[in-house]
Amino acid sequence: MKLVEPPSCSSLSSIVFIGKNHRGQWIAQEQNGLYGGLFVSRAQAIKYALFENGQHPETIVELPREIELDMSKNPDLAQRAA
């Protein structure tokens, strides 16, 4: 019998947080700041997150609190730490 790792355990996918900022705009941001964006709707934020994370909906986390887009993180350092 061949064991298969469930998709949610994939180490290739990273967590993408989505939620609204203080102005009510939708944000999608990868946990280490590798990518992110500002969106008009929740649907567009999810579409972007899925495109960027290789179609892994299980790695998208919608936050109930406000989230602000932070593009000041250094993605090179985040990748080296991973």
Distance bins in CASP14 RR format, pairs under 12 A and 6 or more apart:
PFRMAT RR
TARGET T0000
AUTHOR 0000-0000-0000
RMODE 2
METHOD distances of the structure
MODEL  1
3 9 0 0 0 0 0 1 0 0 0 0 0
4 10 0 0 0 0 0 1 0 0 0 0 0
5 11 0 0 0 0 1 0 0 0 0 0 0
5 12 0 0 0 0 0 1 0 0 0 0 0
5 13 0 0 0 0 0 1 0 0 0 0 0
6 13 0 0 0 0 0 1 0 0 0 0 0
6 56 0 0 0 0 0 1 0 0 0 0 0
6 58 0 0 0 0 1 0 0 0 0 0 0
7 13 1 0 0 1 0 0 0 0 0 0 0
7 53 0 0 0 0 0 1 0 0 0 0 0
7 54 0 0 0 0 0 1 0 0 0 0 0
7 55 0 0 0 0 1 0 0 0 0 0 0
7 56 1 0 0 1 0 0 0 0 0 0 0
7 57 0 0 0 0 1 0 0 0 0 0 0
7 58 1 0 1 0 0 0 0 0 0 0 0
7 59 0 0 0 0 1 0 0 0 0 0 0
8 15 0 0 0 0 0 1 0 0 0 0 0
8 56 0 0 0 0 1 0 0 0 0 0 0
8 57 0 0 0 0 1 0 0 0 0 0 0
8 58 1 0 1 0 0 0 0 0 0 0 0
8 59 1 0 0 1 0 0 0 0 0 0 0
8 60 0 0 0 0 0 1 0 0 0 0 0
8 61 0 0 0 0 0 1 0 0 0 0 0
9 56 0 0 0 0 0 1 0 0 0 0 0
9 58 0 0 0 0 1 0 0 0 0 0 0
9 59 0 0 0 0 0 1 0 0 0 0 0
10 53 0 0 0 0 1 0 0 0 0 0 0
10 54 0 0 0 0 1 0 0 0 0 0 0
10 55 0 0 0 0 0 1 0 0 0 0 0
10 56 1 0 0 1 0 0 0 0 0 0 0
10 57 0 0 0 0 0 1 0 0 0 0 0
10 58 0 0 0 0 1 0 0 0 0 0 0
10 59 1 0 0 1 0 0 0 0 0 0 0
11 56 0 0 0 0 0 1 0 0 0 0 0
11 59 0 0 0 0 0 1 0 0 0 0 0
11 82 0 0 0 0 1 0 0 0 0 0 0
12 53 0 0 0 0 1 0 0 0 0 0 0
12 54 0 0 0 0 1 0 0 0 0 0 0
12 55 0 0 0 0 0 1 0 0 0 0 0
12 56 0 0 0 0 1 0 0 0 0 0 0
12 59 0 0 0 0 1 0 0 0 0 0 0
12 82 0 0 0 0 0 1 0 0 0 0 0
13 30 0 0 0 0 0 1 0 0 0 0 0
13 31 0 0 0 0 0 1 0 0 0 0 0
13 34 0 0 0 0 0 1 0 0 0 0 0
13 49 0 0 0 0 0 1 0 0 0 0 0
13 50 0 0 0 0 0 1 0 0 0 0 0
13 52 0 0 0 0 0 1 0 0 0 0 0
13 53 1 0 1 0 0 0 0 0 0 0 0
13 54 1 0 0 1 0 0 0 0 0 0 0
13 55 0 0 0 0 1 0 0 0 0 0 0
13 56 1 0 1 0 0 0 0 0 0 0 0
13 57 0 0 0 0 1 0 0 0 0 0 0
13 58 1 0 0 1 0 0 0 0 0 0 0
13 59 1 0 1 0 0 0 0 0 0 0 0
13 60 0 0 0 0 1 0 0 0 0 0 0
13 61 0 0 0 0 0 1 0 0 0 0 0
13 82 0 0 0 0 0 1 0 0 0 0 0
14 29 0 0 0 0 0 1 0 0 0 0 0
14 30 1 0 1 0 0 0 0 0 0 0 0
14 31 1 0 1 0 0 0 0 0 0 0 0
14 32 1 0 0 1 0 0 0 0 0 0 0
14 33 0 0 0 0 1 0 0 0 0 0 0
14 34 1 0 0 1 0 0 0 0 0 0 0
14 35 0 0 0 0 1 0 0 0 0 0 0
14 36 0 0 0 0 0 1 0 0 0 0 0
14 49 0 0 0 0 0 1 0 0 0 0 0
14 52 0 0 0 0 1 0 0 0 0 0 0
14 53 1 0 0 1 0 0 0 0 0 0 0
14 54 0 0 0 0 0 1 0 0 0 0 0
14 56 0 0 0 0 1 0 0 0 0 0 0
14 58 0 0 0 0 0 1 0 0 0 0 0
14 59 1 0 0 1 0 0 0 0 0 0 0
14 60 0 0 0 0 0 1 0 0 0 0 0
14 61 0 0 0 0 0 1 0 0 0 0 0
14 75 0 0 0 0 0 1 0 0 0 0 0
14 78 0 0 0 0 1 0 0 0 0 0 0
14 79 0 0 0 0 0 1 0 0 0 0 0
14 82 0 0 0 0 1 0 0 0 0 0 0
15 28 0 0 0 0 0 1 0 0 0 0 0
15 29 0 0 0 0 1 0 0 0 0 0 0
15 30 1 0 0 1 0 0 0 0 0 0 0
15 31 1 0 1 0 0 0 0 0 0 0 0
15 32 0 0 0 0 1 0 0 0 0 0 0
15 33 0 0 0 0 0 1 0 0 0 0 0
15 34 0 0 0 0 0 1 0 0 0 0 0
15 49 0 0 0 0 1 0 0 0 0 0 0
15 52 0 0 0 0 0 1 0 0 0 0 0
15 53 0 0 0 0 1 0 0 0 0 0 0
15 56 0 0 0 0 1 0 0 0 0 0 0
15 57 0 0 0 0 0 1 0 0 0 0 0
15 58 0 0 0 0 1 0 0 0 0 0 0
15 59 1 0 1 0 0 0 0 0 0 0 0
15 60 1 0 0 1 0 0 0 0 0 0 0
15 61 1 0 1 0 0 0 0 0 0 0 0
15 62 0 0 0 0 0 1 0 0 0 0 0
15 63 0 0 0 0 0 1 0 0 0 0 0
15 82 0 0 0 0 0 1 0 0 0 0 0
16 27 0 0 0 0 0 1 0 0 0 0 0
16 28 1 0 1 0 0 0 0 0 0 0 0
16 29 1 0 0 1 0 0 0 0 0 0 0
16 30 1 0 1 0 0 0 0 0 0 0 0
16 31 1 0 0 1 0 0 0 0 0 0 0
16 32 0 0 0 0 0 1 0 0 0 0 0
16 33 0 0 0 0 1 0 0 0 0 0 0
16 34 0 0 0 0 1 0 0 0 0 0 0
16 35 0 0 0 0 1 0 0 0 0 0 0
16 36 0 0 0 0 1 0 0 0 0 0 0
16 37 0 0 0 0 0 1 0 0 0 0 0
16 45 0 0 0 0 1 0 0 0 0 0 0
16 46 0 0 0 0 1 0 0 0 0 0 0
16 47 0 0 0 0 0 1 0 0 0 0 0
16 48 0 0 0 0 1 0 0 0 0 0 0
16 49 1 0 1 0 0 0 0 0 0 0 0
16 50 0 0 0 0 1 0 0 0 0 0 0
16 51 0 0 0 0 0 1 0 0 0 0 0
16 52 1 0 0 1 0 0 0 0 0 0 0
16 53 1 0 1 0 0 0 0 0 0 0 0
16 54 0 0 0 0 0 1 0 0 0 0 0
16 55 0 0 0 0 0 1 0 0 0 0 0
16 56 0 0 0 0 1 0 0 0 0 0 0
16 57 0 0 0 0 1 0 0 0 0 0 0
16 58 0 0 0 0 0 1 0 0 0 0 0
16 59 1 0 0 1 0 0 0 0 0 0 0
16 60 1 0 1 0 0 0 0 0 0 0 0
16 61 1 0 0 1 0 0 0 0 0 0 0
16 62 0 0 0 0 1 0 0 0 0 0 0
16 63 0 0 0 0 0 1 0 0 0 0 0
16 67 0 0 0 0 0 1 0 0 0 0 0
17 26 0 0 0 0 0 1 0 0 0 0 0
17 27 1 0 0 1 0 0 0 0 0 0 0
17 28 1 0 0 1 0 0 0 0 0 0 0
17 29 1 0 1 0 0 0 0 0 0 0 0
17 30 1 0 0 1 0 0 0 0 0 0 0
17 31 1 0 0 1 0 0 0 0 0 0 0
17 32 0 0 0 0 0 1 0 0 0 0 0
17 33 0 0 0 0 1 0 0 0 0 0 0
17 35 0 0 0 0 0 1 0 0 0 0 0
17 36 0 0 0 0 1 0 0 0 0 0 0
17 37 0 0 0 0 0 1 0 0 0 0 0
17 45 0 0 0 0 1 0 0 0 0 0 0
17 46 0 0 0 0 0 1 0 0 0 0 0
17 49 0 0 0 0 1 0 0 0 0 0 0
17 53 0 0 0 0 0 1 0 0 0 0 0
17 59 0 0 0 0 0 1 0 0 0 0 0
17 60 0 0 0 0 1 0 0 0 0 0 0
17 61 1 0 1 0 0 0 0 0 0 0 0
17 62 1 0 0 1 0 0 0 0 0 0 0
17 63 1 0 1 0 0 0 0 0 0 0 0
17 64 0 0 0 0 0 1 0 0 0 0 0
17 65 0 0 0 0 0 1 0 0 0 0 0
17 66 0 0 0 0 0 1 0 0 0 0 0
17 67 1 0 1 0 0 0 0 0 0 0 0
17 68 0 0 0 0 0 1 0 0 0 0 0
17 69 0 0 0 0 0 1 0 0 0 0 0
17 70 0 0 0 0 0 1 0 0 0 0 0
18 25 0 0 0 0 0 1 0 0 0 0 0
18 26 1 0 0 1 0 0 0 0 0 0 0
18 27 1 0 0 1 0 0 0 0 0 0 0
18 28 1 0 1 0 0 0 0 0 0 0 0
18 29 1 0 0 1 0 0 0 0 0 0 0
18 30 0 0 0 0 0 1 0 0 0 0 0
18 31 0 0 0 0 0 1 0 0 0 0 0
18 36 0 0 0 0 1 0 0 0 0 0 0
18 37 0 0 0 0 1 0 0 0 0 0 0
18 38 0 0 0 0 0 1 0 0 0 0 0
18 39 0 0 0 0 1 0 0 0 0 0 0
18 41 0 0 0 0 0 1 0 0 0 0 0
18 42 1 0 0 1 0 0 0 0 0 0 0
18 43 0 0 0 0 0 1 0 0 0 0 0
18 44 0 0 0 0 0 1 0 0 0 0 0
18 45 1 0 1 0 0 0 0 0 0 0 0
18 46 1 0 0 1 0 0 0 0 0 0 0
18 47 0 0 0 0 0 1 0 0 0 0 0
18 48 0 0 0 0 1 0 0 0 0 0 0
18 49 1 0 0 1 0 0 0 0 0 0 0
18 50 0 0 0 0 0 1 0 0 0 0 0
18 52 0 0 0 0 0 1 0 0 0 0 0
18 53 0 0 0 0 0 1 0 0 0 0 0
18 57 0 0 0 0 0 1 0 0 0 0 0
18 59 0 0 0 0 0 1 0 0 0 0 0
18 60 1 0 0 1 0 0 0 0 0 0 0
18 61 1 0 0 1 0 0 0 0 0 0 0
18 62 1 0 1 0 0 0 0 0 0 0 0
18 63 1 0 0 1 0 0 0 0 0 0 0
18 64 0 0 0 0 0 1 0 0 0 0 0
18 65 0 0 0 0 0 1 0 0 0 0 0
18 66 0 0 0 0 0 1 0 0 0 0 0
18 67 1 0 0 1 0 0 0 0 0 0 0
18 69 0 0 0 0 0 1 0 0 0 0 0
19 25 0 0 0 0 1 0 0 0 0 0 0
19 26 1 0 1 0 0 0 0 0 0 0 0
19 27 1 0 1 0 0 0 0 0 0 0 0
19 28 1 0 0 1 0 0 0 0 0 0 0
19 29 0 0 0 0 1 0 0 0 0 0 0
19 36 0 0 0 0 0 1 0 0 0 0 0
19 37 0 0 0 0 0 1 0 0 0 0 0
19 38 0 0 0 0 0 1 0 0 0 0 0
19 39 0 0 0 0 1 0 0 0 0 0 0
19 41 0 0 0 0 0 1 0 0 0 0 0
19 42 1 0 0 1 0 0 0 0 0 0 0
19 44 0 0 0 0 0 1 0 0 0 0 0
19 45 1 0 0 1 0 0 0 0 0 0 0
19 46 0 0 0 0 0 1 0 0 0 0 0
19 49 0 0 0 0 0 1 0 0 0 0 0
19 60 0 0 0 0 0 1 0 0 0 0 0
19 61 0 0 0 0 1 0 0 0 0 0 0
19 62 1 0 1 0 0 0 0 0 0 0 0
19 63 1 0 1 0 0 0 0 0 0 0 0
19 64 0 0 0 0 1 0 0 0 0 0 0
19 65 0 0 0 0 1 0 0 0 0 0 0
19 66 1 0 0 1 0 0 0 0 0 0 0
19 67 1 0 1 0 0 0 0 0 0 0 0
19 68 0 0 0 0 1 0 0 0 0 0 0
19 69 0 0 0 0 0 1 0 0 0 0 0
20 26 1 0 1 0 0 0 0 0 0 0 0
20 27 1 0 0 1 0 0 0 0 0 0 0
20 28 0 0 0 0 0 1 0 0 0 0 0
20 38 0 0 0 0 0 1 0 0 0 0 0
20 39 0 0 0 0 1 0 0 0 0 0 0
20 40 0 0 0 0 0 1 0 0 0 0 0
20 41 0 0 0 0 0 1 0 0 0 0 0
20 42 0 0 0 0 1 0 0 0 0 0 0
20 45 0 0 0 0 1 0 0 0 0 0 0
20 62 0 0 0 0 1 0 0 0 0 0 0
20 63 0 0 0 0 1 0 0 0 0 0 0
20 64 0 0 0 0 1 0 0 0 0 0 0
20 65 0 0 0 0 1 0 0 0 0 0 0
20 66 1 0 0 1 0 0 0 0 0 0 0
20 67 1 0 0 1 0 0 0 0 0 0 0
20 68 0 0 0 0 1 0 0 0 0 0 0
20 69 0 0 0 0 0 1 0 0 0 0 0
21 27 1 0 1 0 0 0 0 0 0 0 0
21 28 0 0 0 0 0 1 0 0 0 0 0
21 29 0 0 0 0 0 1 0 0 0 0 0
21 37 0 0 0 0 0 1 0 0 0 0 0
21 38 1 0 0 1 0 0 0 0 0 0 0
21 39 0 0 0 0 0 1 0 0 0 0 0
21 45 0 0 0 0 0 1 0 0 0 0 0
21 63 0 0 0 0 0 1 0 0 0 0 0
21 65 0 0 0 0 0 1 0 0 0 0 0
21 66 1 0 1 0 0 0 0 0 0 0 0
21 67 1 0 0 1 0 0 0 0 0 0 0
21 68 1 0 1 0 0 0 0 0 0 0 0
21 69 1 0 0 1 0 0 0 0 0 0 0
21 70 0 0 0 0 0 1 0 0 0 0 0
22 65 0 0 0 0 0 1 0 0 0 0 0
22 66 1 0 1 0 0 0 0 0 0 0 0
22 67 0 0 0 0 1 0 0 0 0 0 0
22 68 1 0 0 1 0 0 0 0 0 0 0
22 69 0 0 0 0 0 1 0 0 0 0 0
23 38 0 0 0 0 1 0 0 0 0 0 0
23 40 0 0 0 0 0 1 0 0 0 0 0
23 66 0 0 0 0 1 0 0 0 0 0 0
23 67 0 0 0 0 0 1 0 0 0 0 0
23 68 0 0 0 0 1 0 0 0 0 0 0
23 69 0 0 0 0 0 1 0 0 0 0 0
24 38 0 0 0 0 0 1 0 0 0 0 0
24 39 0 0 0 0 0 1 0 0 0 0 0
24 40 0 0 0 0 0 1 0 0 0 0 0
24 41 0 0 0 0 0 1 0 0 0 0 0
24 42 0 0 0 0 0 1 0 0 0 0 0
24 45 0 0 0 0 0 1 0 0 0 0 0
24 66 0 0 0 0 1 0 0 0 0 0 0
24 67 0 0 0 0 0 1 0 0 0 0 0
24 68 0 0 0 0 0 1 0 0 0 0 0
25 37 0 0 0 0 1 0 0 0 0 0 0
25 38 1 0 1 0 0 0 0 0 0 0 0
25 39 1 0 0 1 0 0 0 0 0 0 0
25 40 1 0 0 1 0 0 0 0 0 0 0
25 41 0 0 0 0 1 0 0 0 0 0 0
25 42 0 0 0 0 0 1 0 0 0 0 0
25 44 0 0 0 0 0 1 0 0 0 0 0
25 45 0 0 0 0 1 0 0 0 0 0 0
25 66 0 0 0 0 0 1 0 0 0 0 0
25 67 0 0 0 0 0 1 0 0 0 0 0
25 68 0 0 0 0 1 0 0 0 0 0 0
25 69 0 0 0 0 1 0 0 0 0 0 0
26 36 0 0 0 0 0 1 0 0 0 0 0
26 37 0 0 0 0 1 0 0 0 0 0 0
26 38 1 0 0 1 0 0 0 0 0 0 0
26 39 1 0 1 0 0 0 0 0 0 0 0
26 40 1 0 0 1 0 0 0 0 0 0 0
26 41 1 0 0 1 0 0 0 0 0 0 0
26 42 1 0 1 0 0 0 0 0 0 0 0
26 43 0 0 0 0 1 0 0 0 0 0 0
26 44 1 0 0 1 0 0 0 0 0 0 0
26 45 1 0 1 0 0 0 0 0 0 0 0
26 46 0 0 0 0 1 0 0 0 0 0 0
26 47 0 0 0 0 0 1 0 0 0 0 0
26 48 0 0 0 0 1 0 0 0 0 0 0
26 49 0 0 0 0 0 1 0 0 0 0 0
26 62 0 0 0 0 1 0 0 0 0 0 0
26 63 0 0 0 0 0 1 0 0 0 0 0
26 66 0 0 0 0 0 1 0 0 0 0 0
26 67 0 0 0 0 1 0 0 0 0 0 0
26 68 0 0 0 0 0 1 0 0 0 0 0
26 69 0 0 0 0 1 0 0 0 0 0 0
27 33 0 0 0 0 0 1 0 0 0 0 0
27 35 0 0 0 0 0 1 0 0 0 0 0
27 36 1 0 0 1 0 0 0 0 0 0 0
27 37 1 0 0 1 0 0 0 0 0 0 0
27 38 1 0 0 1 0 0 0 0 0 0 0
27 39 1 0 0 1 0 0 0 0 0 0 0
27 40 0 0 0 0 0 1 0 0 0 0 0
27 41 0 0 0 0 0 1 0 0 0 0 0
27 42 0 0 0 0 0 1 0 0 0 0 0
27 44 0 0 0 0 0 1 0 0 0 0 0
27 45 1 0 0 1 0 0 0 0 0 0 0
27 46 0 0 0 0 0 1 0 0 0 0 0
27 48 0 0 0 0 0 1 0 0 0 0 0
27 49 0 0 0 0 0 1 0 0 0 0 0
27 62 0 0 0 0 0 1 0 0 0 0 0
27 63 0 0 0 0 1 0 0 0 0 0 0
27 65 0 0 0 0 0 1 0 0 0 0 0
27 66 0 0 0 0 1 0 0 0 0 0 0
27 67 1 0 1 0 0 0 0 0 0 0 0
27 68 1 0 0 1 0 0 0 0 0 0 0
27 69 1 0 1 0 0 0 0 0 0 0 0
27 70 0 0 0 0 1 0 0 0 0 0 0
27 71 0 0 0 0 0 1 0 0 0 0 0
28 34 0 0 0 0 0 1 0 0 0 0 0
28 35 0 0 0 0 1 0 0 0 0 0 0
28 36 1 0 1 0 0 0 0 0 0 0 0
28 37 1 0 1 0 0 0 0 0 0 0 0
28 38 0 0 0 0 1 0 0 0 0 0 0
28 39 1 0 0 1 0 0 0 0 0 0 0
28 40 0 0 0 0 0 1 0 0 0 0 0
28 41 0 0 0 0 0 1 0 0 0 0 0
28 42 0 0 0 0 1 0 0 0 0 0 0
28 43 0 0 0 0 0 1 0 0 0 0 0
28 44 0 0 0 0 1 0 0 0 0 0 0
28 45 1 0 1 0 0 0 0 0 0 0 0
28 46 1 0 0 1 0 0 0 0 0 0 0
28 47 0 0 0 0 1 0 0 0 0 0 0
28 48 1 0 1 0 0 0 0 0 0 0 0
28 49 1 0 1 0 0 0 0 0 0 0 0
28 50 0 0 0 0 1 0 0 0 0 0 0
28 51 0 0 0 0 1 0 0 0 0 0 0
28 52 1 0 0 1 0 0 0 0 0 0 0
28 53 0 0 0 0 1 0 0 0 0 0 0
28 59 0 0 0 0 0 1 0 0 0 0 0
28 60 0 0 0 0 1 0 0 0 0 0 0
28 61 0 0 0 0 0 1 0 0 0 0 0
28 62 0 0 0 0 1 0 0 0 0 0 0
28 63 0 0 0 0 0 1 0 0 0 0 0
28 67 0 0 0 0 1 0 0 0 0 0 0
28 69 0 0 0 0 1 0 0 0 0 0 0
29 35 1 0 0 1 0 0 0 0 0 0 0
29 36 1 0 1 0 0 0 0 0 0 0 0
29 37 1 0 0 1 0 0 0 0 0 0 0
29 38 0 0 0 0 1 0 0 0 0 0 0
29 39 0 0 0 0 0 1 0 0 0 0 0
29 45 0 0 0 0 1 0 0 0 0 0 0
29 48 0 0 0 0 0 1 0 0 0 0 0
29 49 0 0 0 0 1 0 0 0 0 0 0
29 52 0 0 0 0 0 1 0 0 0 0 0
29 53 0 0 0 0 0 1 0 0 0 0 0
29 60 0 0 0 0 0 1 0 0 0 0 0
29 61 0 0 0 0 0 1 0 0 0 0 0
29 63 0 0 0 0 1 0 0 0 0 0 0
29 67 1 0 0 1 0 0 0 0 0 0 0
29 68 0 0 0 0 1 0 0 0 0 0 0
29 69 1 0 0 1 0 0 0 0 0 0 0
29 70 1 0 0 1 0 0 0 0 0 0 0
29 71 0 0 0 0 1 0 0 0 0 0 0
29 72 0 0 0 0 0 1 0 0 0 0 0
29 73 0 0 0 0 1 0 0 0 0 0 0
29 75 0 0 0 0 0 1 0 0 0 0 0
29 78 0 0 0 0 0 1 0 0 0 0 0
30 36 1 0 0 1 0 0 0 0 0 0 0
30 37 0 0 0 0 1 0 0 0 0 0 0
30 48 0 0 0 0 0 1 0 0 0 0 0
30 49 0 0 0 0 1 0 0 0 0 0 0
30 51 0 0 0 0 0 1 0 0 0 0 0
30 52 1 0 0 1 0 0 0 0 0 0 0
30 53 1 0 0 1 0 0 0 0 0 0 0
30 54 0 0 0 0 0 1 0 0 0 0 0
30 56 0 0 0 0 0 1 0 0 0 0 0
30 59 0 0 0 0 1 0 0 0 0 0 0
30 60 0 0 0 0 0 1 0 0 0 0 0
30 61 0 0 0 0 0 1 0 0 0 0 0
30 69 0 0 0 0 0 1 0 0 0 0 0
30 70 0 0 0 0 0 1 0 0 0 0 0
30 71 0 0 0 0 0 1 0 0 0 0 0
30 73 0 0 0 0 1 0 0 0 0 0 0
30 75 0 0 0 0 1 0 0 0 0 0 0
30 78 0 0 0 0 1 0 0 0 0 0 0
30 79 0 0 0 0 0 1 0 0 0 0 0
30 82 0 0 0 0 0 1 0 0 0 0 0
31 49 0 0 0 0 0 1 0 0 0 0 0
31 52 0 0 0 0 0 1 0 0 0 0 0
31 53 0 0 0 0 0 1 0 0 0 0 0
31 59 0 0 0 0 1 0 0 0 0 0 0
31 60 0 0 0 0 0 1 0 0 0 0 0
31 61 0 0 0 0 1 0 0 0 0 0 0
31 63 0 0 0 0 0 1 0 0 0 0 0
31 67 0 0 0 0 0 1 0 0 0 0 0
31 70 0 0 0 0 0 1 0 0 0 0 0
31 73 0 0 0 0 1 0 0 0 0 0 0
31 75 0 0 0 0 0 1 0 0 0 0 0
31 78 0 0 0 0 1 0 0 0 0 0 0
31 81 0 0 0 0 0 1 0 0 0 0 0
31 82 0 0 0 0 1 0 0 0 0 0 0
32 70 0 0 0 0 0 1 0 0 0 0 0
32 73 1 0 0 1 0 0 0 0 0 0 0
32 74 0 0 0 0 1 0 0 0 0 0 0
32 75 1 0 0 1 0 0 0 0 0 0 0
32 76 0 0 0 0 0 1 0 0 0 0 0
32 77 0 0 0 0 1 0 0 0 0 0 0
32 78 1 1 0 0 0 0 0 0 0 0 0
32 79 1 0 0 1 0 0 0 0 0 0 0
32 80 0 0 0 0 0 1 0 0 0 0 0
32 81 1 0 0 1 0 0 0 0 0 0 0
32 82 1 0 0 1 0 0 0 0 0 0 0
33 52 0 0 0 0 0 1 0 0 0 0 0
33 69 0 0 0 0 1 0 0 0 0 0 0
33 70 1 0 0 1 0 0 0 0 0 0 0
33 71 1 0 0 1 0 0 0 0 0 0 0
33 72 0 0 0 0 1 0 0 0 0 0 0
33 73 1 0 1 0 0 0 0 0 0 0 0
33 74 0 0 0 0 1 0 0 0 0 0 0
33 75 1 0 1 0 0 0 0 0 0 0 0
33 76 0 0 0 0 0 1 0 0 0 0 0
33 77 0 0 0 0 0 1 0 0 0 0 0
33 78 1 0 0 1 0 0 0 0 0 0 0
33 79 0 0 0 0 1 0 0 0 0 0 0
33 81 0 0 0 0 0 1 0 0 0 0 0
33 82 0 0 0 0 0 1 0 0 0 0 0
34 49 0 0 0 0 0 1 0 0 0 0 0
34 52 0 0 0 0 1 0 0 0 0 0 0
34 53 0 0 0 0 1 0 0 0 0 0 0
34 70 0 0 0 0 0 1 0 0 0 0 0
34 71 0 0 0 0 0 1 0 0 0 0 0
34 73 0 0 0 0 1 0 0 0 0 0 0
34 74 0 0 0 0 0 1 0 0 0 0 0
34 75 1 0 1 0 0 0 0 0 0 0 0
34 76 0 0 0 0 1 0 0 0 0 0 0
34 77 0 0 0 0 0 1 0 0 0 0 0
34 78 1 0 0 1 0 0 0 0 0 0 0
34 79 1 0 0 1 0 0 0 0 0 0 0
34 81 0 0 0 0 0 1 0 0 0 0 0
34 82 0 0 0 0 1 0 0 0 0 0 0
35 48 0 0 0 0 1 0 0 0 0 0 0
35 49 0 0 0 0 1 0 0 0 0 0 0
35 51 0 0 0 0 1 0 0 0 0 0 0
35 52 1 0 1 0 0 0 0 0 0 0 0
35 53 0 0 0 0 1 0 0 0 0 0 0
35 54 0 0 0 0 0 1 0 0 0 0 0
35 69 0 0 0 0 0 1 0 0 0 0 0
35 70 0 0 0 0 0 1 0 0 0 0 0
35 71 0 0 0 0 1 0 0 0 0 0 0
35 73 0 0 0 0 0 1 0 0 0 0 0
35 75 0 0 0 0 1 0 0 0 0 0 0
35 78 0 0 0 0 0 1 0 0 0 0 0
35 79 0 0 0 0 0 1 0 0 0 0 0
36 45 0 0 0 0 1 0 0 0 0 0 0
36 48 1 0 0 1 0 0 0 0 0 0 0
36 49 0 0 0 0 1 0 0 0 0 0 0
36 51 0 0 0 0 0 1 0 0 0 0 0
36 52 1 0 0 1 0 0 0 0 0 0 0
36 53 0 0 0 0 0 1 0 0 0 0 0
36 67 0 0 0 0 0 1 0 0 0 0 0
36 68 0 0 0 0 0 1 0 0 0 0 0
36 69 1 0 0 1 0 0 0 0 0 0 0
36 70 0 0 0 0 1 0 0 0 0 0 0
36 71 1 0 0 1 0 0 0 0 0 0 0
36 73 0 0 0 0 0 1 0 0 0 0 0
36 75 0 0 0 0 0 1 0 0 0 0 0
37 44 0 0 0 0 1 0 0 0 0 0 0
37 45 1 0 0 1 0 0 0 0 0 0 0
37 47 0 0 0 0 0 1 0 0 0 0 0
37 48 1 0 0 1 0 0 0 0 0 0 0
37 49 0 0 0 0 1 0 0 0 0 0 0
37 51 0 0 0 0 0 1 0 0 0 0 0
37 52 0 0 0 0 1 0 0 0 0 0 0
37 67 0 0 0 0 0 1 0 0 0 0 0
37 68 0 0 0 0 0 1 0 0 0 0 0
37 69 1 0 1 0 0 0 0 0 0 0 0
37 70 0 0 0 0 0 1 0 0 0 0 0
37 71 0 0 0 0 1 0 0 0 0 0 0
38 44 0 0 0 0 1 0 0 0 0 0 0
38 45 0 0 0 0 1 0 0 0 0 0 0
38 48 0 0 0 0 1 0 0 0 0 0 0
38 67 0 0 0 0 0 1 0 0 0 0 0
38 68 0 0 0 0 0 1 0 0 0 0 0
38 69 1 0 1 0 0 0 0 0 0 0 0
38 70 0 0 0 0 0 1 0 0 0 0 0
38 71 0 0 0 0 0 1 0 0 0 0 0
39 45 1 0 1 0 0 0 0 0 0 0 0
39 46 0 0 0 0 1 0 0 0 0 0 0
39 47 0 0 0 0 1 0 0 0 0 0 0
39 48 1 0 0 1 0 0 0 0 0 0 0
39 49 0 0 0 0 1 0 0 0 0 0 0
39 67 0 0 0 0 0 1 0 0 0 0 0
39 69 0 0 0 0 1 0 0 0 0 0 0
40 47 0 0 0 0 0 1 0 0 0 0 0
40 48 0 0 0 0 0 1 0 0 0 0 0
41 47 0 0 0 0 1 0 0 0 0 0 0
41 48 0 0 0 0 0 1 0 0 0 0 0
42 48 0 0 0 0 0 1 0 0 0 0 0
42 49 0 0 0 0 0 1 0 0 0 0 0
42 60 0 0 0 0 0 1 0 0 0 0 0
42 62 1 0 0 1 0 0 0 0 0 0 0
42 63 0 0 0 0 0 1 0 0 0 0 0
43 49 0 0 0 0 0 1 0 0 0 0 0
43 50 0 0 0 0 0 1 0 0 0 0 0
44 50 0 0 0 0 0 1 0 0 0 0 0
44 51 0 0 0 0 0 1 0 0 0 0 0
45 51 0 0 0 0 0 1 0 0 0 0 0
45 52 0 0 0 0 0 1 0 0 0 0 0
45 60 0 0 0 0 1 0 0 0 0 0 0
45 61 0 0 0 0 0 1 0 0 0 0 0
45 62 0 0 0 0 1 0 0 0 0 0 0
45 63 0 0 0 0 0 1 0 0 0 0 0
45 67 0 0 0 0 0 1 0 0 0 0 0
45 69 0 0 0 0 0 1 0 0 0 0 0
46 52 0 0 0 0 0 1 0 0 0 0 0
46 53 0 0 0 0 0 1 0 0 0 0 0
46 55 0 0 0 0 0 1 0 0 0 0 0
46 56 0 0 0 0 0 1 0 0 0 0 0
46 57 1 0 0 1 0 0 0 0 0 0 0
46 59 0 0 0 0 0 1 0 0 0 0 0
46 60 1 0 0 1 0 0 0 0 0 0 0
46 61 0 0 0 0 0 1 0 0 0 0 0
46 62 0 0 0 0 1 0 0 0 0 0 0
47 53 0 0 0 0 0 1 0 0 0 0 0
47 55 0 0 0 0 0 1 0 0 0 0 0
47 57 0 0 0 0 0 1 0 0 0 0 0
47 60 0 0 0 0 0 1 0 0 0 0 0
48 54 0 0 0 0 0 1 0 0 0 0 0
48 55 0 0 0 0 0 1 0 0 0 0 0
48 60 0 0 0 0 0 1 0 0 0 0 0
49 55 0 0 0 0 1 0 0 0 0 0 0
49 56 0 0 0 0 1 0 0 0 0 0 0
49 57 0 0 0 0 1 0 0 0 0 0 0
49 58 0 0 0 0 0 1 0 0 0 0 0
49 59 0 0 0 0 1 0 0 0 0 0 0
49 60 1 0 1 0 0 0 0 0 0 0 0
49 61 0 0 0 0 1 0 0 0 0 0 0
49 62 0 0 0 0 1 0 0 0 0 0 0
50 56 1 0 0 1 0 0 0 0 0 0 0
50 57 1 0 0 1 0 0 0 0 0 0 0
50 58 0 0 0 0 0 1 0 0 0 0 0
50 59 0 0 0 0 1 0 0 0 0 0 0
50 60 1 0 0 1 0 0 0 0 0 0 0
51 57 0 0 0 0 0 1 0 0 0 0 0
51 60 0 0 0 0 0 1 0 0 0 0 0
52 59 0 0 0 0 0 1 0 0 0 0 0
52 60 0 0 0 0 0 1 0 0 0 0 0
53 59 1 0 1 0 0 0 0 0 0 0 0
53 60 1 0 0 1 0 0 0 0 0 0 0
53 61 0 0 0 0 0 1 0 0 0 0 0
54 60 0 0 0 0 0 1 0 0 0 0 0
61 67 0 0 0 0 0 1 0 0 0 0 0
70 78 0 0 0 0 0 1 0 0 0 0 0
72 78 0 0 0 0 0 1 0 0 0 0 0
73 79 0 0 0 0 0 1 0 0 0 0 0
73 81 0 0 0 0 0 1 0 0 0 0 0
74 80 0 0 0 0 1 0 0 0 0 0 0
74 81 0 0 0 0 0 1 0 0 0 0 0
75 81 0 0 0 0 0 1 0 0 0 0 0
75 82 0 0 0 0 0 1 0 0 0 0 0
76 82 0 0 0 0 0 1 0 0 0 0 0
END
